[in-house]
């Protein structure tokens, strides 16, 4: 791939353009908001000047509701040899294009499984997709050259290609992305009018659950409008589980011992099922999940503290597998949780204590 046209210079489009530009591809940028395309160009994502002729690959990064319109226009104008979109829903746009009678041999639906809570070109990064799955949904009609161009796009973005059927993809993202976002928003909504004294007690657990609820509502309305059926089916199942959980909790309030036992059984069941589902979430680099030992270190909220901890861990020959930070309420301090291999934990604790760090047991 020597040339590309990115149509839509938001977070995903600009990030892909940055990755391609960094690897020597001549990238042209277009957006219904010319100022946004100019911003992306100023960031080094390419040029906002129109290409003189057809490019190798046109990448449509428009909201799902507009993908089919933008693709149809680009294909009718002959802007590229191949066409791909990066929308989070795949079945709907393809069916819309088929209904318009377009030849889809030059088109392939794709979806990079990466993003941020922020949107727009200023939130973009050339390494946004590195190591992340990038779904490709070719069909028997997809031209081999177009599939190869899409694979080249994924390679330039240092993502991991995953081939799926379009409708299977839509059911999958409803499960792992769209439904969880709504559940996160429902939990976060409980905080909107909560008493300030209660909100001040928020810890890492509530932060983890509500983090994705900070995303742009307008963007998510577009996403959910393109995949409502599978998401509604999943939420219906969640609603059934919630009703059973509420009944179990009410039973725990009963003075009847048999009802309390029944309530305990119900709560234990939902927690057990949660455990069983959580262990299926892929671990580091997409591998099977592993159990790490947590070394908790108390730190002051001062510049350079994290760098010192990582440097001291490196001197001790310990690799930090993951890290979490919990900030203390009302204090300029926090707790850094370092996840390491269990056999490395005792040595890391000793080394950090030797260097003056306070370890929380």
ZATORPA-683744 format. One record per residue (C-alpha): residue number from 1; residue in one letter; chain; x, z, y. Coordinates in pm, whole numbers, plus 50000, padded with zeros to 5 digits. Layout:
N
<nr:NUM | rest:a | kette:A | x:X | z:Z | y:Y>
...
END
This chain:
361
<nr:1 | rest:x | kette:A | x:50000 | z:50000 | y:50000>
<nr:2 | rest:x | kette:A | x:50146 | z:49888 | y:50331>
<nr:3 | rest:x | kette:A | x:49847 | z:49916 | y:50564>
<nr:4 | rest:x | kette:A | x:49537 | z:50133 | y:50579>
<nr:5 | rest:x | kette:A | x:49237 | z:50185 | y:50804>
<nr:6 | rest:x | kette:A | x:49094 | z:50536 | y:50829>
<nr:7 | rest:x | kette:A | x:48738 | z:50536 | y:50961>
<nr:8 | rest:x | kette:A | x:48650 | z:50888 | y:51071>
<nr:9 | rest:x | kette:A | x:48923 | z:51107 | y:51217>
<nr:10 | rest:x | kette:A | x:48799 | z:51455 | y:51138>
<nr:11 | rest:x | kette:A | x:48986 | z:51707 | y:50924>
<nr:12 | rest:x | kette:A | x:48994 | z:51503 | y:50602>
<nr:13 | rest:x | kette:A | x:49044 | z:51159 | y:50755>
<nr:14 | rest:x | kette:A | x:49321 | z:51270 | y:50989>
<nr:15 | rest:x | kette:A | x:49494 | z:51470 | y:50714>
<nr:16 | rest:x | kette:A | x:49496 | z:51163 | y:50487>
<nr:17 | rest:x | kette:A | x:49621 | z:50948 | y:50775>
<nr:18 | rest:x | kette:A | x:49902 | z:51194 | y:50848>
<nr:19 | rest:x | kette:A | x:50009 | z:51192 | y:50483>
<nr:20 | rest:x | kette:A | x:50007 | z:50812 | y:50466>
<nr:21 | rest:x | kette:A | x:50193 | z:50773 | y:50797>
<nr:22 | rest:x | kette:A | x:50458 | z:51020 | y:50683>
<nr:23 | rest:x | kette:A | x:50521 | z:50797 | y:50382>
<nr:24 | rest:x | kette:A | x:50566 | z:50476 | y:50575>
<nr:25 | rest:x | kette:A | x:50215 | z:50329 | y:50560>
<nr:26 | rest:x | kette:A | x:50092 | z:50164 | y:50880>
<nr:27 | rest:x | kette:A | x:49766 | z:50346 | y:50952>
<nr:28 | rest:x | kette:A | x:49494 | z:50230 | y:51190>
<nr:29 | rest:x | kette:A | x:49242 | z:50486 | y:51311>
<nr:30 | rest:x | kette:A | x:48877 | z:50436 | y:51405>
<nr:31 | rest:x | kette:A | x:48602 | z:50678 | y:51497>
<nr:32 | rest:x | kette:A | x:48262 | z:50659 | y:51664>
<nr:33 | rest:x | kette:A | x:48421 | z:50899 | y:51916>
<nr:34 | rest:x | kette:A | x:48724 | z:50705 | y:52053>
<nr:35 | rest:x | kette:A | x:48867 | z:51025 | y:52204>
<nr:36 | rest:x | kette:A | x:48887 | z:51182 | y:51858>
<nr:37 | rest:x | kette:A | x:49075 | z:50879 | y:51726>
<nr:38 | rest:x | kette:A | x:49315 | z:50901 | y:52021>
<nr:39 | rest:x | kette:A | x:49372 | z:51269 | y:51943>
<nr:40 | rest:x | kette:A | x:49455 | z:51186 | y:51582>
<nr:41 | rest:x | kette:A | x:49693 | z:50913 | y:51698>
<nr:42 | rest:x | kette:A | x:49867 | z:51155 | y:51935>
<nr:43 | rest:x | kette:A | x:49923 | z:51386 | y:51637>
<nr:44 | rest:x | kette:A | x:50115 | z:51110 | y:51458>
<nr:45 | rest:x | kette:A | x:49837 | z:51003 | y:51221>
<nr:46 | rest:x | kette:A | x:49863 | z:50636 | y:51317>
<nr:47 | rest:x | kette:A | x:49745 | z:50403 | y:51590>
<nr:48 | rest:x | kette:A | x:49398 | z:50378 | y:51738>
<nr:49 | rest:x | kette:A | x:49446 | z:50004 | y:51787>
<nr:50 | rest:x | kette:A | x:49240 | z:49781 | y:51559>
<nr:51 | rest:x | kette:A | x:49427 | z:49595 | y:51284>
<nr:52 | rest:x | kette:A | x:49486 | z:49222 | y:51338>
<nr:53 | rest:x | kette:A | x:49356 | z:49137 | y:50992>
<nr:54 | rest:x | kette:A | x:49235 | z:49294 | y:50668>
<nr:55 | rest:x | kette:A | x:49430 | z:49605 | y:50566>
<nr:56 | rest:x | kette:A | x:49511 | z:49699 | y:50208>
<nr:57 | rest:x | kette:A | x:49272 | z:49993 | y:50193>
<nr:58 | rest:x | kette:A | x:48993 | z:50116 | y:50421>
<nr:59 | rest:x | kette:A | x:48925 | z:50489 | y:50382>
<nr:60 | rest:x | kette:A | x:48585 | z:50602 | y:50505>
<nr:61 | rest:x | kette:A | x:48586 | z:50969 | y:50606>
<nr:62 | rest:x | kette:A | x:48236 | z:50988 | y:50752>
<nr:63 | rest:x | kette:A | x:47974 | z:51256 | y:50675>
<nr:64 | rest:x | kette:A | x:47792 | z:51190 | y:50344>
<nr:65 | rest:x | kette:A | x:47470 | z:51087 | y:50516>
<nr:66 | rest:x | kette:A | x:47653 | z:50807 | y:50701>
<nr:67 | rest:x | kette:A | x:47902 | z:50694 | y:50435>
<nr:68 | rest:x | kette:A | x:47689 | z:50409 | y:50299>
<nr:69 | rest:x | kette:A | x:47621 | z:50270 | y:50650>
<nr:70 | rest:x | kette:A | x:47989 | z:50281 | y:50748>
<nr:71 | rest:x | kette:A | x:48105 | z:50132 | y:50416>
<nr:72 | rest:x | kette:A | x:47845 | z:49854 | y:50428>
<nr:73 | rest:x | kette:A | x:47952 | z:49760 | y:50781>
<nr:74 | rest:x | kette:A | x:48321 | z:49760 | y:50690>
<nr:75 | rest:x | kette:A | x:48267 | z:49552 | y:50377>
<nr:76 | rest:x | kette:A | x:48053 | z:49293 | y:50552>
<nr:77 | rest:x | kette:A | x:48320 | z:49260 | y:50821>
<nr:78 | rest:x | kette:A | x:48592 | z:49215 | y:50559>
<nr:79 | rest:x | kette:A | x:48815 | z:49487 | y:50706>
<nr:80 | rest:x | kette:A | x:49015 | z:49549 | y:50387>
<nr:81 | rest:x | kette:A | x:49105 | z:49435 | y:50037>
<nr:82 | rest:x | kette:A | x:48977 | z:49763 | y:49897>
<nr:83 | rest:x | kette:A | x:48740 | z:50036 | y:50015>
<nr:84 | rest:x | kette:A | x:48723 | z:50407 | y:49936>
<nr:85 | rest:x | kette:A | x:48531 | z:50699 | y:50076>
<nr:86 | rest:x | kette:A | x:48625 | z:51067 | y:50068>
<nr:87 | rest:x | kette:A | x:48276 | z:51218 | y:50093>
<nr:88 | rest:x | kette:A | x:48196 | z:51531 | y:49894>
<nr:89 | rest:x | kette:A | x:47903 | z:51358 | y:49719>
<nr:90 | rest:x | kette:A | x:47948 | z:51043 | y:49515>
<nr:91 | rest:x | kette:A | x:47630 | z:50928 | y:49338>
<nr:92 | rest:x | kette:A | x:47409 | z:50883 | y:49644>
<nr:93 | rest:x | kette:A | x:47638 | z:50658 | y:49854>
<nr:94 | rest:x | kette:A | x:47703 | z:50428 | y:49557>
<nr:95 | rest:x | kette:A | x:47332 | z:50389 | y:49483>
<nr:96 | rest:x | kette:A | x:47266 | z:50313 | y:49851>
<nr:97 | rest:x | kette:A | x:47532 | z:50042 | y:49849>
<nr:98 | rest:x | kette:A | x:47389 | z:49890 | y:49531>
<nr:99 | rest:x | kette:A | x:47042 | z:49888 | y:49686>
<nr:100 | rest:x | kette:A | x:47183 | z:49681 | y:49973>
<nr:101 | rest:x | kette:A | x:47306 | z:49418 | y:49731>
<nr:102 | rest:x | kette:A | x:47676 | z:49463 | y:49805>
<nr:103 | rest:x | kette:A | x:47952 | z:49362 | y:49563>
<nr:104 | rest:x | kette:A | x:48106 | z:49695 | y:49467>
<nr:105 | rest:x | kette:A | x:48407 | z:49560 | y:49277>
<nr:106 | rest:x | kette:A | x:48621 | z:49635 | y:49586>
<nr:107 | rest:x | kette:A | x:48485 | z:49989 | y:49627>
<nr:108 | rest:x | kette:A | x:48572 | z:50321 | y:49467>
<nr:109 | rest:x | kette:A | x:48426 | z:50661 | y:49546>
<nr:110 | rest:x | kette:A | x:48674 | z:50946 | y:49580>
<nr:111 | rest:x | kette:A | x:48669 | z:51312 | y:49679>
<nr:112 | rest:x | kette:A | x:48973 | z:51526 | y:49764>
<nr:113 | rest:x | kette:A | x:48898 | z:51883 | y:49659>
<nr:114 | rest:x | kette:A | x:49055 | z:52045 | y:49961>
<nr:115 | rest:x | kette:A | x:48953 | z:52155 | y:50306>
<nr:116 | rest:x | kette:A | x:48949 | z:52431 | y:50565>
<nr:117 | rest:x | kette:A | x:48691 | z:52635 | y:50752>
<nr:118 | rest:x | kette:A | x:48789 | z:52446 | y:51070>
<nr:119 | rest:x | kette:A | x:48703 | z:52085 | y:51142>
<nr:120 | rest:x | kette:A | x:48831 | z:51803 | y:51361>
<nr:121 | rest:x | kette:A | x:49171 | z:51631 | y:51392>
<nr:122 | rest:x | kette:A | x:49343 | z:51933 | y:51545>
<nr:123 | rest:x | kette:A | x:49284 | z:52122 | y:51219>
<nr:124 | rest:x | kette:A | x:49440 | z:51843 | y:51011>
<nr:125 | rest:x | kette:A | x:49762 | z:51869 | y:50812>
<nr:126 | rest:x | kette:A | x:49962 | z:51612 | y:50618>
<nr:127 | rest:x | kette:A | x:50000 | z:51854 | y:50328>
<nr:128 | rest:x | kette:A | x:49632 | z:51952 | y:50307>
<nr:129 | rest:x | kette:A | x:49588 | z:51783 | y:49968>
<nr:130 | rest:x | kette:A | x:49921 | z:51873 | y:49810>
<nr:131 | rest:x | kette:A | x:49869 | z:51989 | y:49452>
<nr:132 | rest:x | kette:A | x:49490 | z:51973 | y:49485>
<nr:133 | rest:x | kette:A | x:49254 | z:51773 | y:49258>
<nr:134 | rest:x | kette:A | x:49141 | z:51440 | y:49401>
<nr:135 | rest:x | kette:A | x:48842 | z:51299 | y:49213>
<nr:136 | rest:x | kette:A | x:48813 | z:50925 | y:49152>
<nr:137 | rest:x | kette:A | x:48483 | z:50777 | y:49030>
<nr:138 | rest:x | kette:A | x:48553 | z:50418 | y:48916>
<nr:139 | rest:x | kette:A | x:48299 | z:50220 | y:48719>
<nr:140 | rest:x | kette:A | x:48326 | z:49920 | y:48488>
<nr:141 | rest:x | kette:A | x:48281 | z:49702 | y:48798>
<nr:142 | rest:x | kette:A | x:48574 | z:49854 | y:48991>
<nr:143 | rest:x | kette:A | x:48857 | z:49606 | y:49040>
<nr:144 | rest:x | kette:A | x:49186 | z:49721 | y:48887>
<nr:145 | rest:x | kette:A | x:49369 | z:49653 | y:49214>
<nr:146 | rest:x | kette:A | x:49127 | z:49880 | y:49403>
<nr:147 | rest:x | kette:A | x:49173 | z:50158 | y:49148>
<nr:148 | rest:x | kette:A | x:49551 | z:50124 | y:49186>
<nr:149 | rest:x | kette:A | x:49521 | z:50143 | y:49565>
<nr:150 | rest:x | kette:A | x:49317 | z:50462 | y:49531>
<nr:151 | rest:x | kette:A | x:49575 | z:50608 | y:49294>
<nr:152 | rest:x | kette:A | x:49845 | z:50519 | y:49546>
<nr:153 | rest:x | kette:A | x:49647 | z:50700 | y:49818>
<nr:154 | rest:x | kette:A | x:49627 | z:51010 | y:49599>
<nr:155 | rest:x | kette:A | x:49999 | z:50987 | y:49523>
<nr:156 | rest:x | kette:A | x:50094 | z:50955 | y:49891>
<nr:157 | rest:x | kette:A | x:49883 | z:51264 | y:49963>
<nr:158 | rest:x | kette:A | x:50060 | z:51445 | y:49675>
<nr:159 | rest:x | kette:A | x:49729 | z:51531 | y:49514>
<nr:160 | rest:x | kette:A | x:49634 | z:51528 | y:49146>
<nr:161 | rest:x | kette:A | x:49402 | z:51242 | y:49036>
<nr:162 | rest:x | kette:A | x:49097 | z:51337 | y:48828>
<nr:163 | rest:x | kette:A | x:48866 | z:51063 | y:48696>
<nr:164 | rest:x | kette:A | x:48495 | z:51151 | y:48666>
<nr:165 | rest:x | kette:A | x:48152 | z:50994 | y:48653>
<nr:166 | rest:x | kette:A | x:47990 | z:51005 | y:48999>
<nr:167 | rest:x | kette:A | x:47680 | z:51204 | y:48898>
<nr:168 | rest:x | kette:A | x:47887 | z:51444 | y:48685>
<nr:169 | rest:x | kette:A | x:48104 | z:51500 | y:48992>
<nr:170 | rest:x | kette:A | x:47800 | z:51583 | y:49204>
<nr:171 | rest:x | kette:A | x:47679 | z:51841 | y:48952>
<nr:172 | rest:x | kette:A | x:48029 | z:51988 | y:48934>
<nr:173 | rest:x | kette:A | x:48076 | z:52029 | y:49309>
<nr:174 | rest:x | kette:A | x:47729 | z:52180 | y:49336>
<nr:175 | rest:x | kette:A | x:47852 | z:52449 | y:49096>
<nr:176 | rest:x | kette:A | x:48201 | z:52515 | y:49232>
<nr:177 | rest:x | kette:A | x:48158 | z:52439 | y:49603>
<nr:178 | rest:x | kette:A | x:47810 | z:52380 | y:49744>
<nr:179 | rest:x | kette:A | x:47619 | z:52665 | y:49576>
<nr:180 | rest:x | kette:A | x:47897 | z:52922 | y:49639>
<nr:181 | rest:x | kette:A | x:47898 | z:52827 | y:50008>
<nr:182 | rest:x | kette:A | x:47528 | z:52903 | y:50042>
<nr:183 | rest:x | kette:A | x:47565 | z:53230 | y:49851>
<nr:184 | rest:x | kette:A | x:47853 | z:53327 | y:50081>
<nr:185 | rest:x | kette:A | x:47636 | z:53247 | y:50382>
<nr:186 | rest:x | kette:A | x:47349 | z:53455 | y:50243>
<nr:187 | rest:x | kette:A | x:47579 | z:53755 | y:50199>
<nr:188 | rest:x | kette:A | x:47732 | z:53707 | y:50546>
<nr:189 | rest:x | kette:A | x:47383 | z:53682 | y:50698>
<nr:190 | rest:x | kette:A | x:47320 | z:54046 | y:50591>
<nr:191 | rest:x | kette:A | x:47591 | z:54144 | y:50842>
<nr:192 | rest:x | kette:A | x:47434 | z:53971 | y:51144>
<nr:193 | rest:x | kette:A | x:47211 | z:54262 | y:51244>
<nr:194 | rest:x | kette:A | x:47381 | z:54540 | y:51047>
<nr:195 | rest:x | kette:A | x:47479 | z:54860 | y:51227>
<nr:196 | rest:x | kette:A | x:47822 | z:54849 | y:51386>
<nr:197 | rest:x | kette:A | x:47930 | z:55160 | y:51195>
<nr:198 | rest:x | kette:A | x:47858 | z:54980 | y:50868>
<nr:199 | rest:x | kette:A | x:48036 | z:54658 | y:50969>
<nr:200 | rest:x | kette:A | x:48348 | z:54853 | y:51063>
<nr:201 | rest:x | kette:A | x:48378 | z:54958 | y:50699>
<nr:202 | rest:x | kette:A | x:48430 | z:54595 | y:50588>
<nr:203 | rest:x | kette:A | x:48723 | z:54566 | y:50350>
<nr:204 | rest:x | kette:A | x:48895 | z:54287 | y:50163>
<nr:205 | rest:x | kette:A | x:48606 | z:54245 | y:49918>
<nr:206 | rest:x | kette:A | x:48350 | z:54146 | y:50183>
<nr:207 | rest:x | kette:A | x:48613 | z:53930 | y:50355>
<nr:208 | rest:x | kette:A | x:48676 | z:53741 | y:50030>
<nr:209 | rest:x | kette:A | x:48305 | z:53686 | y:49966>
<nr:210 | rest:x | kette:A | x:48218 | z:53572 | y:50322>
<nr:211 | rest:x | kette:A | x:48532 | z:53375 | y:50418>
<nr:212 | rest:x | kette:A | x:48382 | z:53030 | y:50356>
<nr:213 | rest:x | kette:A | x:48066 | z:53121 | y:50549>
<nr:214 | rest:x | kette:A | x:48270 | z:53059 | y:50867>
<nr:215 | rest:x | kette:A | x:48253 | z:52679 | y:50813>
<nr:216 | rest:x | kette:A | x:48075 | z:52442 | y:51052>
<nr:217 | rest:x | kette:A | x:47695 | z:52450 | y:50983>
<nr:218 | rest:x | kette:A | x:47649 | z:52089 | y:51097>
<nr:219 | rest:x | kette:A | x:47902 | z:51963 | y:50845>
<nr:220 | rest:x | kette:A | x:47738 | z:52161 | y:50566>
<nr:221 | rest:x | kette:A | x:47390 | z:52035 | y:50650>
<nr:222 | rest:x | kette:A | x:47527 | z:51682 | y:50596>
<nr:223 | rest:x | kette:A | x:47687 | z:51781 | y:50265>
<nr:224 | rest:x | kette:A | x:47385 | z:51967 | y:50128>
<nr:225 | rest:x | kette:A | x:47143 | z:51696 | y:50241>
<nr:226 | rest:x | kette:A | x:47335 | z:51452 | y:50020>
<nr:227 | rest:x | kette:A | x:47328 | z:51676 | y:49710>
<nr:228 | rest:x | kette:A | x:47016 | z:51895 | y:49735>
<nr:229 | rest:x | kette:A | x:46882 | z:51867 | y:49379>
<nr:230 | rest:x | kette:A | x:47179 | z:52004 | y:49179>
<nr:231 | rest:x | kette:A | x:47234 | z:52281 | y:49437>
<nr:232 | rest:x | kette:A | x:46867 | z:52383 | y:49429>
<nr:233 | rest:x | kette:A | x:46874 | z:52395 | y:49047>
<nr:234 | rest:x | kette:A | x:47174 | z:52628 | y:49051>
<nr:235 | rest:x | kette:A | x:47028 | z:52852 | y:49320>
<nr:236 | rest:x | kette:A | x:46709 | z:52876 | y:49117>
<nr:237 | rest:x | kette:A | x:46916 | z:53012 | y:48828>
<nr:238 | rest:x | kette:A | x:47091 | z:53254 | y:49065>
<nr:239 | rest:x | kette:A | x:46752 | z:53366 | y:49197>
<nr:240 | rest:x | kette:A | x:46639 | z:53445 | y:48842>
<nr:241 | rest:x | kette:A | x:46954 | z:53650 | y:48785>
<nr:242 | rest:x | kette:A | x:46898 | z:53830 | y:49115>
<nr:243 | rest:x | kette:A | x:46541 | z:53920 | y:49020>
<nr:244 | rest:x | kette:A | x:46660 | z:54064 | y:48688>
<nr:245 | rest:x | kette:A | x:46938 | z:54256 | y:48865>
<nr:246 | rest:x | kette:A | x:46692 | z:54401 | y:49117>
<nr:247 | rest:x | kette:A | x:46467 | z:54515 | y:48831>
<nr:248 | rest:x | kette:A | x:46766 | z:54678 | y:48659>
<nr:249 | rest:x | kette:A | x:46865 | z:54861 | y:48978>
<nr:250 | rest:x | kette:A | x:46506 | z:54983 | y:49030>
<nr:251 | rest:x | kette:A | x:46509 | z:55110 | y:48673>
<nr:252 | rest:x | kette:A | x:46822 | z:55312 | y:48751>
<nr:253 | rest:x | kette:A | x:46615 | z:55497 | y:49014>
<nr:254 | rest:x | kette:A | x:46359 | z:55601 | y:48756>
<nr:255 | rest:x | kette:A | x:46325 | z:55956 | y:48629>
<nr:256 | rest:x | kette:A | x:46252 | z:55811 | y:48285>
<nr:257 | rest:x | kette:A | x:46567 | z:55817 | y:48072>
<nr:258 | rest:x | kette:A | x:46469 | z:55509 | y:47870>
<nr:259 | rest:x | kette:A | x:46422 | z:55306 | y:48189>
<nr:260 | rest:x | kette:A | x:46757 | z:55424 | y:48322>
<nr:261 | rest:x | kette:A | x:46923 | z:55312 | y:47999>
<nr:262 | rest:x | kette:A | x:46748 | z:54977 | y:48032>
<nr:263 | rest:x | kette:A | x:46873 | z:54948 | y:48390>
<nr:264 | rest:x | kette:A | x:47229 | z:55033 | y:48287>
<nr:265 | rest:x | kette:A | x:47216 | z:54766 | y:48017>
<nr:266 | rest:x | kette:A | x:47096 | z:54506 | y:48268>
<nr:267 | rest:x | kette:A | x:47368 | z:54584 | y:48522>
<nr:268 | rest:x | kette:A | x:47635 | z:54593 | y:48252>
<nr:269 | rest:x | kette:A | x:47519 | z:54251 | y:48132>
<nr:270 | rest:x | kette:A | x:47546 | z:54084 | y:48472>
<nr:271 | rest:x | kette:A | x:47888 | z:54241 | y:48534>
<nr:272 | rest:x | kette:A | x:48007 | z:54133 | y:48189>
<nr:273 | rest:x | kette:A | x:47887 | z:53776 | y:48249>
<nr:274 | rest:x | kette:A | x:48066 | z:53782 | y:48582>
<nr:275 | rest:x | kette:A | x:48388 | z:53885 | y:48408>
<nr:276 | rest:x | kette:A | x:48344 | z:53607 | y:48153>
<nr:277 | rest:x | kette:A | x:48291 | z:53345 | y:48422>
<nr:278 | rest:x | kette:A | x:48571 | z:53465 | y:48648>
<nr:279 | rest:x | kette:A | x:48838 | z:53433 | y:48379>
<nr:280 | rest:x | kette:A | x:48754 | z:53063 | y:48352>
<nr:281 | rest:x | kette:A | x:48862 | z:52999 | y:48711>
<nr:282 | rest:x | kette:A | x:49195 | z:52811 | y:48688>
<nr:283 | rest:x | kette:A | x:49505 | z:53007 | y:48781>
<nr:284 | rest:x | kette:A | x:49822 | z:52910 | y:48963>
<nr:285 | rest:x | kette:A | x:49884 | z:52532 | y:48973>
<nr:286 | rest:x | kette:A | x:49562 | z:52478 | y:48779>
<nr:287 | rest:x | kette:A | x:49697 | z:52648 | y:48467>
<nr:288 | rest:x | kette:A | x:49514 | z:52908 | y:48260>
<nr:289 | rest:x | kette:A | x:49461 | z:53230 | y:48459>
<nr:290 | rest:x | kette:A | x:49725 | z:53498 | y:48409>
<nr:291 | rest:x | kette:A | x:49721 | z:53871 | y:48465>
<nr:292 | rest:x | kette:A | x:49972 | z:53989 | y:48725>
<nr:293 | rest:x | kette:A | x:50085 | z:54334 | y:48825>
<nr:294 | rest:x | kette:A | x:50008 | z:54433 | y:49186>
<nr:295 | rest:x | kette:A | x:50273 | z:54602 | y:49396>
<nr:296 | rest:x | kette:A | x:50112 | z:54740 | y:49714>
<nr:297 | rest:x | kette:A | x:50338 | z:54785 | y:50018>
<nr:298 | rest:x | kette:A | x:50241 | z:54960 | y:50342>
<nr:299 | rest:x | kette:A | x:50358 | z:54773 | y:50652>
<nr:300 | rest:x | kette:A | x:50330 | z:54793 | y:51029>
<nr:301 | rest:x | kette:A | x:50158 | z:54501 | y:51198>
<nr:302 | rest:x | kette:A | x:50481 | z:54379 | y:51357>
<nr:303 | rest:x | kette:A | x:50650 | z:54035 | y:51367>
<nr:304 | rest:x | kette:A | x:50880 | z:53962 | y:51076>
<nr:305 | rest:x | kette:A | x:50747 | z:54223 | y:50835>
<nr:306 | rest:x | kette:A | x:50624 | z:53973 | y:50575>
<nr:307 | rest:x | kette:A | x:50945 | z:53773 | y:50599>
<nr:308 | rest:x | kette:A | x:51146 | z:54090 | y:50530>
<nr:309 | rest:x | kette:A | x:50936 | z:54177 | y:50224>
<nr:310 | rest:x | kette:A | x:50971 | z:53828 | y:50077>
<nr:311 | rest:x | kette:A | x:51344 | z:53827 | y:50150>
<nr:312 | rest:x | kette:A | x:51389 | z:54167 | y:49984>
<nr:313 | rest:x | kette:A | x:51187 | z:54051 | y:49682>
<nr:314 | rest:x | kette:A | x:51406 | z:53742 | y:49661>
<nr:315 | rest:x | kette:A | x:51722 | z:53953 | y:49669>
<nr:316 | rest:x | kette:A | x:51577 | z:54152 | y:49378>
<nr:317 | rest:x | kette:A | x:51529 | z:53826 | y:49186>
<nr:318 | rest:x | kette:A | x:51150 | z:53859 | y:49177>
<nr:319 | rest:x | kette:A | x:50913 | z:53566 | y:49231>
<nr:320 | rest:x | kette:A | x:50595 | z:53652 | y:49426>
<nr:321 | rest:x | kette:A | x:50313 | z:53477 | y:49237>
<nr:322 | rest:x | kette:A | x:50043 | z:53554 | y:49495>
<nr:323 | rest:x | kette:A | x:49989 | z:53774 | y:49798>
<nr:324 | rest:x | kette:A | x:49696 | z:53940 | y:49975>
<nr:325 | rest:x | kette:A | x:49686 | z:54135 | y:50297>
<nr:326 | rest:x | kette:A | x:49439 | z:54411 | y:50378>
<nr:327 | rest:x | kette:A | x:49444 | z:54527 | y:50740>
<nr:328 | rest:x | kette:A | x:49380 | z:54892 | y:50817>
<nr:329 | rest:x | kette:A | x:49071 | z:54961 | y:51030>
<nr:330 | rest:x | kette:A | x:49162 | z:55077 | y:51381>
<nr:331 | rest:x | kette:A | x:49536 | z:55090 | y:51309>
<nr:332 | rest:x | kette:A | x:49826 | z:54849 | y:51362>
<nr:333 | rest:x | kette:A | x:49910 | z:54864 | y:50994>
<nr:334 | rest:x | kette:A | x:49815 | z:54701 | y:50668>
<nr:335 | rest:x | kette:A | x:49859 | z:54685 | y:50294>
<nr:336 | rest:x | kette:A | x:50039 | z:54387 | y:50143>
<nr:337 | rest:x | kette:A | x:49952 | z:54333 | y:49779>
<nr:338 | rest:x | kette:A | x:50225 | z:54142 | y:49597>
<nr:339 | rest:x | kette:A | x:50123 | z:53990 | y:49262>
<nr:340 | rest:x | kette:A | x:50416 | z:53957 | y:49021>
<nr:341 | rest:x | kette:A | x:50482 | z:53923 | y:48649>
<nr:342 | rest:x | kette:A | x:50420 | z:54265 | y:48484>
<nr:343 | rest:x | kette:A | x:50777 | z:54289 | y:48355>
<nr:344 | rest:x | kette:A | x:50912 | z:54232 | y:48710>
<nr:345 | rest:x | kette:A | x:50701 | z:54501 | y:48879>
<nr:346 | rest:x | kette:A | x:50918 | z:54810 | y:48807>
<nr:347 | rest:x | kette:A | x:51232 | z:54637 | y:48936>
<nr:348 | rest:x | kette:A | x:51052 | z:54517 | y:49250>
<nr:349 | rest:x | kette:A | x:50915 | z:54867 | y:49322>
<nr:350 | rest:x | kette:A | x:51263 | z:55018 | y:49287>
<nr:351 | rest:x | kette:A | x:51425 | z:54751 | y:49504>
<nr:352 | rest:x | kette:A | x:51166 | z:54778 | y:49782>
<nr:353 | rest:x | kette:A | x:51185 | z:55157 | y:49788>
<nr:354 | rest:x | kette:A | x:51563 | z:55134 | y:49809>
<nr:355 | rest:x | kette:A | x:51521 | z:54917 | y:50117>
<nr:356 | rest:x | kette:A | x:51289 | z:55166 | y:50284>
<nr:357 | rest:x | kette:A | x:50946 | z:55023 | y:50208>
<nr:358 | rest:x | kette:A | x:50654 | z:55257 | y:50143>
<nr:359 | rest:x | kette:A | x:50488 | z:55176 | y:49811>
<nr:360 | rest:x | kette:A | x:50121 | z:55263 | y:49754>
<nr:361 | rest:x | kette:A | x:50068 | z:55383 | y:49397>
END
